[in-house]
Amino acid sequence: MRITLVMSLALQDYRADARLSACTVLALVAVIAPLLVLFGLKFGLVGSLTERLERDPAVREVIPMGGGRFSAAFVDALTKRPDVAFALPRTRQIAATADLSVPAQGQVVNVEMIPTAIGDPLLGTASPPAGVDQILLSQTAAEKLGTQAGDWLDAAFTRQVSGVTQVQRTRLQVSAVLPLEAFGRDALFASMALLEAVEDYRDGRAVDAFGWPGDAPAVDEQRVFPAFRLYARTLDDVEPLRRYFADQHLLVSTQAQTIAQVQSLSRNLTLVFWIITALAVLGAVAAVIAGALAAVERKRRELSVLRLLGFSTGALLLFVILQALYSGVLATVISFVLYALAERGLNQLFVQVPGEYASHLLLRHYCVAVLAVLGASACAAALGGWRVARIDASEGLRDV
């Protein structure tokens, strides 16, 4: 009951001093609103850059440089690493090409053949080929051929044997067309079995699965791959993978430098934000403490009368703290409205890509801001209102 009475008295006194209360609120708004805009810019810009990198599988790709000799067991061991999202052997690039054409049409498109399987980041929501005669086409190749998912294509594979050009053909069905952002060159994505069959044929070996003639493969021959496709699980895993391959004396190409630049930008902006925040908060706290001290001195007669009526030191201190909280709540609401307007304007002015933000805050950021403002206001008011303990009831008696 006493607390309710203190809250009511504090609110009525706060409304009676409307001009001074408004000055306190505006002083807090001058601190809170710019901090919200600054953090919104930091979170929005860095968040958009990070999301853009995470959405692009090429940023997480680790590409072996030069000709290597990798066994299937080596690549399989890579797939079991916790920092690897996808790994698959690759056949020789010179052997991984095909001439595609639509039956009854003269258009022929030479494409590179890329092995794929379940979990390939480039496929997105598309399913990998279900069989050796199933492929996925890049958008550029599909446009040149004028084909779409479900169509059948003629695939031609050539080789030179003793100076004589030989050609074998097979039919392949397009199971899906990948979007342009997934792969920007003319390519088909097929199962590893098809690429191994094409490589064997071009090496002069027979391929029984397709009925292609050639030399019989050597008994117990272990296939060796010159490269592999590998994607790190997260952006933070790219650099550790690069160091791992460096320790194995394997040269790889990564986007580690690009990732490091974004992460460095995030750290630097965070440092700048906290420096500015610390200075602004110190100023705001000092202002609230000074305001509380001034309020106690200005209302010393009224507070002494409350002391005379039986209010304890804690109740008088609560009186001062509640008025600081009223200012904090009003300042927070006004700051949120101002930030919302600023956020909308900044995003309309600078954002060109849908789904990205120049300035953006999440619900948890607003909750943290409310708790921080109210906590700082209460603590500052408590520090500034300690003088109420010196107010004696006799001061109220002299004014009766």
N, C-alpha and C positions, 0 to 999 in steps of 0.2 A: 504493500500500500504506500509506504513512504517513497519507494522508488518511482512508482507511478506519479506521485505528487511532484517529485523532483523533475521528472521528465516533462510534466505539464508546465511547471514554472519556468524551466529552461527554454521551452518552446515559446511560451508567451513573451519572455524577456528577449528572446532571439528575434521575434517578430517586431517587438517594440523598437529595437535598435536595427531597423531594416537597412538603413544606409551603411552602417558599419559592418553589418553582416554581409551585405552585397559586396563591399570592398574586399572582405576576407575571401568570399567565394571567387571573385574575379582574380584575386592574387593566386589562388590555387589553380584555377583554370589556365592561367598563363604558364603554369608549370606542367600540368598534366597533359593538356592537349598537344603541345609540341612533342612531348615524350611519346605519346601514342602514335603520332604521325611518323616520328623517327623510327620507332620500333616496327611499325607497320611497313615502312619502306624496307627496312633491313630484312624482316621476315618474308615479305612479298617478293623482293628481288632475288634474294638468295634461294628462297624456296622454289621460285619458278625456274631459276637456273639449274638447281639440283634436280628437280622433277624432269626438266628437259633432258638432262644427261641420263637420268635413270630410264626414261622412256626410249632412249636411243640405244639399242643393243650394241651398235658399233663402238660406243664409248667403253663398253666392258669387254670388248674383244681383245684377245691376246693372239698376235699373229707371229708365227715362227719365221725368222728371216734366213734366207739361204737354203740350200738343200740339206735336209737332215735324213736320218734313218731311224724311223720310229716303228716299233712293233705294235701290234694290236694290244698286247698286254700292257705296254707302257701307257697308251692312251686310255685303256680301261682303268688303270691305276689313277690317272688324272681325274676321271669321272667320280671317283670315290672320295676325292678331297672335299672337305666342307666348304672351301672357298671357290669351288668350281660349280657353275650351274649347268654347263653343257660342254661336252668334248666328244669329238668324232674324228677318225682318221680322214685324210684326204689323199686321193690318188694324184699322180702327176698332172699339173695344169695343162701341159701340152697334149695330154691324152684325154683330158676332161672337157671335150668340146663336142658339139653335135650340130648337124644341119637340120633344122626343123622346117616343115612345110605342111600346108593344108592340102589334103587330097583334092585333085582336080584343079589346083591353083598353082601358078608358077612362082609365087613368092617364097623365097628361101631365106631363113634367118639363122645365122650362125650364133649359137649361144654357148656360154660356159656351163658346165655341169657341176653342181654343188651337192655334196652328200648331205642328207638331213635325216632326222629321226625324231622320236618323241622327246619333247623338251627343248627343241630348237627355238631360241628367242626370236629369230626372224619370222617364224611362222605365225606368231601371235595367237589368234584363236583358231587358225586353220589346222586341220589334222594332217599329220605326215602321210606320205604315200602308203596306201594299204598293200600294194604289191609292186613287183618289179616293173610292171607296165604302167604304173601310175606316177604322175609328176605334178609338180606345182610350177607355174610360170610366173616370172616377174611381170609387172604391168607393162613395161616398155616392150618386152617380147610379145606379149599378148596383143598389144595394140598394132604392132607391125604385122602380125599374122592374122589379125582380125578374128581372134578366137576367144572363147570364154570357157568357164568351167563346164565339164561334161563332153567337150569336143575331143575328137581323136586327131592325132597328128602323125605324120610320117617322119621318122628320125633316121638320118643317114650317118654312118660312121665309116670313114675312109682310112686306109693304111697303104703304106708302100712296102711291097715285097719284091726284092730283086729288081727294083726300078719300075715295077708294074703297080699301078694304082688299083686297089681293090675296094669295093664298097659293100657294106651290109646294111640292110634296112630292117626296121621294126616299127610297130605301131605303139604309140604311147597315148594314154588318155590324160587330159588335163583335169585334175581333181579340184584345183582352186587356182585363183590368180591373186598373187600377193599385192598389196598396195604399194604405191611408189615409195613411201617413206620406209618400207621394209627393205627394199633393194632397188637401186636405181639403174642397174645395168641389165643387158639382155642375158637372162639366165634361166635354167630350169633346175629345180630341186628334186632330187630323186633318191631312192634308197641306195645304200652302200653297195648292194648286190649289183645294181645296174652299172655303177661307175667301175667296179672291179671287173665286170664282164667286158666293158668297153676297153679298159686298160689292157686286159689280157689279149683281146682281139688285136689291138694295135701293137702289142709286143709279139705278135705272130702266133699266139697260142690259140688252141681251139676252145670254143665256149659251147659246151654241150647244152646248156639251158636254152640257148637261142638257136642252136644248130649251126653255129658259125665254124667254118673249117680252120685248121691250123695245126701247129705242133702240139703234141701232148704235153701237158705240164709236168714238170719234174716231180718225182715222188718225194713226199715229206718236205716240199718247198715251203718255207715260211715267208709270208708276204711282208714286205717292208714298205712303209709309207714315207714319202718325203716331207709331209706336213700334216697338220691337223687343224681343225676348227675348235676354238676354245673360247668360252665366255665366262668371266668371273661372276660370282653370285651377286655381289654388291659393288658399288663404286669403291668402297674401302678395301676390297679384296684385290683390286687391280695391281697396286704397288707391291703387296706381298708376293703375288704370283710372279711379277717381273723379277723380284729378288730371288725367288726360288729357282727360276730358270737360269738366272745369272750364276747362281751357285752350281748349277748343272752344266755351266759353260755353254748355254744355249742362248743365242741372241734372239730376242723377240721385240716386236713393235707393239706399243700400248698407247693409250690416251692418258697415261698417268699424269703427265704434265698439265693437261687441261683440267683434270679432276683436282689436282693440287692447287691450281689457280683459283677455282671456285671455293675450295675449302679454305684457302688463305684469305679470300675476300670475306668469307663468313666470319672467320676469326677476327679479322681487322675491324669489320663493322661492329661485331659484338663488343670488342674492346672500346671502340669509340662511343658506342651507345652507353656502356656502363660508366665511362668517365663522365659523359654529359649528364647521365642520370644521377650519379653520385653528387655532382655539383648542384644540380637542380634540387634534389631532395634535401641536401643540407640547407640550401636557401629557403625552401618551403618550410622545413622543420623550424628553422630559426625564426621565420615569420610567424608561425603558429605559436611558438613559445613566447615571442614578444607580444603577440596579440592576447594570449592568455594572461600574461603578467599585467598588461594594460587593462584588460577587462576586470581583473581582480581589484586593481587600484581604483578603477572608475566606479565599480559597484561595491566598494568596500562597505558602504553604509547598508545597502540592501542585504549583503551577505551577513553582516553582523546581526541584522534583525532576524535573519533565518537561524543564525546561531542562537539567538535569544529565544526563539520559538522551539528550540530543542533539536535542531538539525546537527548531526555530527560532522566531524571533519571530512569523513568519507562521503557523506551526502553532498557537502559543499564542493568537494573535488569532482564528484560525479556531475554536478551542475555545470562546471566549467568544461568537463570532457564532452558532455552531451552537446553543448553548443558547438564545439569543434567538430563533432561527428555530423551535426546538421550541415555545417559548411562543407565538410568532406563529401557527403552524399550529393548535395546540390552541385558542387564543382565536378564530381564524377559524371553525373548525368549530362551536364552541359558539355563536358569534354567529349563524352561519347558521341553526342550529336554533332559536334564540330568535327570530330575525327571521321564520322560516317560521311559527312559532306566532302571532306578533304580526300578520303579514300575513293569515293566515286569519281571525283574530278581527276585525280591522279591516274586512275585506271583507264578512264576514257581518253586521257591525253597521251599516255605512254604505251599502253598495251595494244599490240597488233595481233597477237595470237590468242584465239579463244581458249579459255581455261587457265591462262596465266594472269599474274597480278603484278602491278608495280607496288601496290600497298595492300596488305591483307593481314587480318588478325583472326584468330580462332576464338571460340567461346571460352576456352580455358585462359586465354590471354586477358579477356575482359574480367573474368573472375579474379585472376591474380591482381589485376589493376585495382579492382574494388577493395580487395583485402589489404593491399599495400597502402592505398590512400587512407582508408579508415584506421588501419593499425598505426600508421605514421601520425595521423591527426590525433588519435587518442594518446599516444605516447608523448607527443610534443605538448599537448594540452596538460597532461599530468605533470610533466616537468615544469611547465610555466605556471601551473596552478598550485604549486606547493605552498605559496604564500597564504593560501586560505587557512592553513594551520595556525597562522599567527593572528588571525582575526579573533578578537575576544568579544564575548556577548556584551561586555560593558560598553563597547563602542555603540552598540545599538541602543542601550539604555540612555545614553547622553542625547540621542536624537529623538527620544520618545516625547 
